[in-house]
Amino acid sequence: MSPVDVVIILAVAAIVALCVRRLLKGEAGGCSDCASGASCTARKTGRGSCKVAADMVTRADAALSGRPDSHDGK
């Protein structure tokens, strides 16, 4: 194995390790990818439910069932 192969393997291993670290670190916040994460009471208190996620599920259910969405009338 040439030194170039070793460098490539080490670089790929480092990238994989950073990706795994990011995934594990992101799980701790719960709302880390949410646009409302900074003001989310569920994130601050660790209890309750995410209102943004609940709204998303409600809209998806309405779209799939053919009902008009009662949230904003669209």
N, C-alpha and C positions, 0 to 999 in steps of 0.2 A: 504494500500500500504506500503510495507516494505521500509526501507532506501536504500536497494540495488536497488529496482525498481526506486526510485527517482534519484539515482546516474546515472543509465543507461539512463534514460530519459533526464537528464541534459547533459550527454555526447553526446547523439545523437543530441540534440538541438544545442549544441555548434558546432558540426561538420557540421551540416546543415548551421548554421550561417556563419561559415568560408568558406564553399563552395560558398554560395551566395555572400559573400564579394569578394571572388576571381573572380567570374564571372563578377561582376560589375566593379571591378578594372581592369580586363583584357580588358573590352570593351573600356575603355578610351584610351588605346594605339593603338588599331586597328591592329597593326602588332606585338603584343606581343609574339605570338607563331611562327612567321615567322623566319626562319634562317637568312634572310637578314634584319631583323628588325632594327639592329643597323645602317645600311647604307642606309636605305630606305628614299628617298627624300619625298615620300608621307607622311610618318610618321613625319618627321622633319618639313615640311611646313604645314601639315594639308590639302594640296591640291593635286590634281593629282590622279593618279591611281597606284596601286601596280603592278609593272612589273612582279613580281614572280607569282601573281595570274593570270595576263593576259596570261603569258606563259603557265601556267597550263591549263587554259581554251582552249587555242589554241591547245595544245597537246591532250586534251581530245576530242575536236571536230574532230581532224585529225584521232584519233584512232577509233572513232565511225563511221566516214564516210568512212573509209577504205582507205583514202588518205595517202600516205607516209608523214611523218613529215618532214617539210622543215627546222626545227630548227637545228638538228645535223645529219641528214641523217640516223638515226636508224629506 
